[in-house]
């Protein structure tokens, strides 16, 4: 009988411990609610105002239906047509590098992850032909007391998204066609800095708030060639970079999955703690 009492007492203590443990866990959960992260949309809306390269097909949308049906419900549908490269979009490596990845072949790991921002807007806004330099990257590293982390997504803030969709201010011209290419003026990444990133840092992808990762007056698009040859995709025509810190945030950049595409419209967002 005495042995039975000891066993029952043991079970009682075990049950009490389990109950207390559950109560403690529940209480801890109440005290530490999940951290809410700010979501920043880095994407310009697509519409008839969307900015495209001066030789590319602009965005068109035709209304197929919008209204009440004879069956008593509302129905809306549209058709749209657009070039791959316009508005907020991605340049797949194949765009400037033979044999490299099409847009549907880019690993998701290269489009999602921790990111940093290099802010050159103070200089770039006073010089539409500004080229982001190696010094801009080394200055960022000195200021942050760290190297650009391996596997980073790098975003370049020139401040030019404030002019979007005013083509004259954003592109340097509101003209279209082959001759208009000569009139383009907006900042970009220098080929020397692009090569420095490839040789000295391990980045997954790169983005900029201008129409191109090469500056407007580029003739040979060397920065495109350098980056895309290494299967480093580029995000162009970004916005809201001024709402991001210099580090400590994450990016998700998901393009339309076009089979064999050299680029695609892009929805890109940042998550800031």
VEXDREN-2710 file (C-alpha; in Angstrom, 1 decimal):
% VEXDREN-2710
k/r/px/py/pz
1/UNK/0.0/0.0/0.0
2/UNK/2.8/2.4/0.9
3/UNK/4.5/1.6/-2.4
4/UNK/1.3/2.5/-4.3
5/UNK/1.0/5.8/-2.4
6/UNK/4.6/6.7/-3.5
7/UNK/3.8/5.9/-7.1
8/UNK/0.7/8.0/-7.0
9/UNK/2.6/10.9/-5.4
10/UNK/5.2/10.7/-8.1
11/UNK/2.6/10.9/-10.9
12/UNK/1.0/13.8/-9.2
13/UNK/4.3/15.7/-9.0
14/UNK/5.0/14.9/-12.6
15/UNK/1.6/16.2/-13.7
16/UNK/2.1/19.3/-11.6
17/UNK/5.5/20.0/-13.3
18/UNK/4.1/19.5/-16.7
19/UNK/1.2/21.9/-16.0
20/UNK/3.6/24.5/-14.5
21/UNK/5.9/24.1/-17.6
22/UNK/3.0/24.7/-20.0
23/UNK/1.8/27.7/-18.0
24/UNK/5.3/29.2/-18.0
25/UNK/5.6/28.7/-21.8
26/UNK/2.2/30.2/-22.4
27/UNK/3.1/33.1/-20.1
28/UNK/6.4/33.6/-22.0
29/UNK/4.6/33.7/-25.3
30/UNK/2.3/36.4/-24.0
31/UNK/5.3/38.5/-22.8
32/UNK/7.2/38.2/-26.2
33/UNK/4.7/38.8/-29.0
34/UNK/6.1/38.2/-32.6
35/UNK/8.1/41.2/-34.0
36/UNK/6.1/43.0/-36.6
37/UNK/8.2/43.9/-39.6
38/UNK/7.6/46.9/-41.9
39/UNK/7.0/45.9/-45.5
40/UNK/8.3/48.5/-48.1
41/UNK/7.1/48.2/-51.7
42/UNK/10.0/48.9/-54.0
43/UNK/7.9/48.6/-57.1
44/UNK/6.4/51.3/-59.4
45/UNK/2.8/50.6/-60.5
46/UNK/2.3/49.5/-64.1
47/UNK/0.1/51.8/-66.2
48/UNK/0.1/53.9/-69.3
49/UNK/2.6/56.2/-67.4
50/UNK/5.1/53.5/-66.9
51/UNK/8.6/54.4/-68.0
52/UNK/10.2/52.2/-70.7
53/UNK/13.4/52.3/-72.6
54/UNK/13.0/54.7/-75.4
55/UNK/13.0/51.9/-78.1
56/UNK/10.8/49.4/-76.1
57/UNK/7.1/48.7/-76.4
58/UNK/5.2/50.6/-73.7
59/UNK/2.6/49.2/-71.4
60/UNK/-0.9/48.7/-72.9
61/UNK/-4.0/47.5/-71.2
62/UNK/-7.4/46.7/-72.9
63/UNK/-10.5/46.3/-70.9
64/UNK/-12.2/43.0/-71.8
65/UNK/-15.1/43.3/-69.3
66/UNK/-16.0/45.5/-66.3
67/UNK/-19.6/45.4/-65.0
68/UNK/-22.6/43.4/-64.0
69/UNK/-23.3/40.2/-66.0
70/UNK/-26.7/38.9/-67.1
71/UNK/-26.2/36.2/-64.4
72/UNK/-26.3/38.7/-61.6
73/UNK/-22.6/39.0/-60.6
74/UNK/-19.9/41.6/-61.3
75/UNK/-17.0/40.6/-63.6
76/UNK/-13.8/42.3/-64.6
77/UNK/-11.0/41.2/-66.9
78/UNK/-8.2/42.9/-69.0
79/UNK/-5.6/42.1/-71.6
80/UNK/-2.2/43.7/-71.3
81/UNK/0.9/43.8/-73.5
82/UNK/4.4/45.1/-72.6
83/UNK/8.1/44.8/-73.3
84/UNK/10.1/42.7/-70.8
85/UNK/12.3/45.6/-69.9
86/UNK/10.3/48.5/-68.6
87/UNK/8.9/49.8/-65.3
88/UNK/10.2/47.9/-62.3
89/UNK/11.7/44.8/-63.9
90/UNK/14.5/42.3/-63.8
91/UNK/17.4/41.9/-66.2
92/UNK/18.1/38.2/-66.5
93/UNK/21.7/37.2/-67.1
94/UNK/20.9/36.1/-70.7
95/UNK/20.0/39.8/-71.5
96/UNK/23.7/40.6/-72.0
97/UNK/25.6/37.3/-71.6
98/UNK/25.3/34.4/-74.0
99/UNK/24.6/31.1/-72.4
100/UNK/23.6/32.5/-69.0
101/UNK/20.4/32.1/-67.1
102/UNK/17.0/33.0/-68.6
103/UNK/14.6/34.7/-66.2
104/UNK/12.8/31.4/-65.4
105/UNK/16.2/29.8/-64.6
106/UNK/17.4/32.3/-62.0
107/UNK/17.5/30.5/-58.6
108/UNK/15.1/31.9/-56.0
109/UNK/18.0/32.0/-53.6
110/UNK/19.5/34.9/-55.8
111/UNK/16.2/36.8/-55.5
112/UNK/15.5/36.5/-51.8
113/UNK/17.7/37.3/-48.9
114/UNK/19.5/39.9/-46.7
115/UNK/20.3/43.2/-48.4
116/UNK/22.2/46.4/-48.0
117/UNK/21.7/49.9/-49.5
118/UNK/24.4/52.2/-50.8
119/UNK/23.0/55.8/-50.8
120/UNK/24.7/58.1/-53.3
121/UNK/21.7/60.4/-53.7
122/UNK/23.4/63.6/-52.5
123/UNK/25.9/63.4/-55.3
124/UNK/23.8/61.8/-58.0
125/UNK/20.9/64.3/-57.8
126/UNK/23.4/67.0/-58.7
127/UNK/24.9/65.0/-61.5
128/UNK/22.6/63.0/-63.8
129/UNK/25.7/61.2/-65.3
130/UNK/27.0/60.1/-62.0
131/UNK/28.7/56.7/-61.8
132/UNK/28.6/54.8/-58.6
133/UNK/32.2/54.1/-57.8
134/UNK/34.4/51.6/-55.9
135/UNK/34.9/54.4/-53.3
136/UNK/31.2/54.5/-52.7
137/UNK/31.3/50.8/-51.7
138/UNK/34.5/51.2/-49.6
139/UNK/33.0/54.3/-47.9
140/UNK/29.9/52.3/-47.0
141/UNK/32.1/49.6/-45.5
142/UNK/34.1/52.0/-43.5
143/UNK/31.0/53.7/-42.2
144/UNK/29.4/50.4/-41.2
145/UNK/32.6/48.9/-40.0
146/UNK/32.1/45.8/-42.0
147/UNK/32.5/44.3/-45.4
148/UNK/29.5/43.8/-47.7
149/UNK/28.2/40.5/-46.3
150/UNK/28.6/37.4/-48.5
151/UNK/25.4/36.6/-50.3
152/UNK/24.0/40.1/-50.1
153/UNK/21.5/41.8/-52.4
154/UNK/22.9/45.2/-53.1
155/UNK/20.6/48.2/-53.7
156/UNK/21.8/51.5/-55.1
157/UNK/19.9/54.7/-54.2
158/UNK/20.5/57.6/-56.5
159/UNK/17.3/59.5/-55.6
160/UNK/16.1/59.5/-59.2
161/UNK/12.9/57.6/-58.4
162/UNK/11.5/61.0/-57.1
163/UNK/11.3/62.1/-60.8
164/UNK/9.3/59.0/-61.9
165/UNK/7.2/59.0/-64.2
166/UNK/8.3/62.4/-65.6
167/UNK/10.4/61.1/-68.5
168/UNK/12.1/64.4/-69.1
169/UNK/13.6/64.4/-65.6
170/UNK/13.9/60.7/-65.1
171/UNK/15.3/59.6/-68.4
172/UNK/16.7/62.9/-69.6
173/UNK/14.4/63.0/-72.6
174/UNK/10.7/62.5/-73.4
175/UNK/11.5/61.6/-77.0
176/UNK/11.3/58.0/-78.3
177/UNK/13.2/56.0/-80.9
178/UNK/16.8/55.3/-81.8
179/UNK/17.9/58.9/-81.8
180/UNK/16.5/59.4/-78.3
181/UNK/19.1/57.0/-76.9
182/UNK/21.8/59.7/-77.4
183/UNK/19.7/62.0/-75.1
184/UNK/19.5/59.7/-72.1
185/UNK/21.0/61.1/-68.8
186/UNK/20.7/59.2/-65.5
187/UNK/23.1/57.7/-63.0
188/UNK/24.4/54.2/-63.0
189/UNK/27.1/51.8/-61.7
190/UNK/30.6/52.2/-63.1
191/UNK/32.1/49.2/-64.9
192/UNK/35.1/49.5/-62.6
193/UNK/32.9/49.2/-59.5
194/UNK/30.9/46.3/-61.0
195/UNK/34.2/44.5/-61.7
196/UNK/35.3/45.2/-58.1
197/UNK/32.1/43.7/-56.8
198/UNK/32.6/40.6/-58.9
199/UNK/36.3/40.2/-58.0
200/UNK/36.1/41.1/-54.3
201/UNK/32.6/40.6/-52.9
202/UNK/30.1/37.8/-53.1
203/UNK/26.7/39.4/-54.1
204/UNK/23.6/37.6/-55.3
205/UNK/21.9/40.4/-57.2
206/UNK/21.9/44.1/-57.5
207/UNK/19.2/46.9/-58.0
208/UNK/19.0/50.6/-58.7
209/UNK/16.3/53.3/-58.8
210/UNK/17.1/54.4/-62.4
211/UNK/16.2/52.9/-65.8
212/UNK/19.4/51.0/-66.1
213/UNK/22.3/49.6/-64.1
214/UNK/24.5/51.3/-66.7
215/UNK/24.3/55.1/-66.8
216/UNK/22.3/56.9/-69.5
217/UNK/25.2/57.8/-71.7
218/UNK/26.6/54.2/-71.8
219/UNK/27.3/52.9/-75.3
220/UNK/28.7/49.5/-74.6
221/UNK/26.8/48.5/-71.4
222/UNK/29.9/47.2/-69.8
223/UNK/28.4/47.1/-66.3
224/UNK/25.5/44.8/-67.6
225/UNK/28.0/42.6/-69.3
226/UNK/30.3/42.2/-66.2
227/UNK/27.5/41.4/-63.8
228/UNK/25.2/39.3/-66.0
229/UNK/28.2/37.3/-67.2
230/UNK/28.5/36.1/-63.6
231/UNK/24.8/35.3/-63.4
232/UNK/24.1/38.3/-61.2
233/UNK/20.7/39.6/-62.2
234/UNK/19.8/43.3/-62.0
235/UNK/16.7/45.0/-60.8
236/UNK/15.9/48.4/-62.5
237/UNK/13.4/51.2/-61.9
238/UNK/13.1/50.6/-58.2
239/UNK/11.4/53.1/-55.8
240/UNK/11.1/53.9/-52.1
241/UNK/14.8/53.1/-51.4
242/UNK/14.8/56.2/-49.2
243/UNK/12.6/54.3/-46.8
244/UNK/15.2/51.6/-46.2
245/UNK/18.1/51.6/-43.7
246/UNK/21.7/51.0/-44.9
247/UNK/21.6/47.4/-43.7
248/UNK/19.6/44.9/-41.7
249/UNK/16.7/44.3/-44.0
250/UNK/15.6/41.6/-46.4
251/UNK/14.4/41.7/-50.0
252/UNK/12.1/39.5/-52.0
253/UNK/12.2/40.1/-55.7
254/UNK/9.9/37.9/-57.7
255/UNK/9.6/38.4/-61.5
256/UNK/7.0/37.0/-63.8
257/UNK/8.3/33.5/-64.7
258/UNK/8.6/33.8/-68.4
259/UNK/10.1/30.8/-70.1
260/UNK/13.1/31.9/-72.1
261/UNK/12.7/35.5/-71.0
262/UNK/15.6/37.9/-71.0
263/UNK/13.7/39.9/-68.4
264/UNK/10.3/40.4/-66.8
265/UNK/8.1/42.7/-64.8
266/UNK/9.1/42.5/-61.2
267/UNK/7.3/42.8/-57.8
268/UNK/10.0/43.6/-55.3
269/UNK/9.5/44.3/-51.6
270/UNK/11.7/44.8/-48.5
271/UNK/11.2/43.6/-45.0
272/UNK/12.5/46.0/-42.3
273/UNK/12.7/45.0/-38.7
END
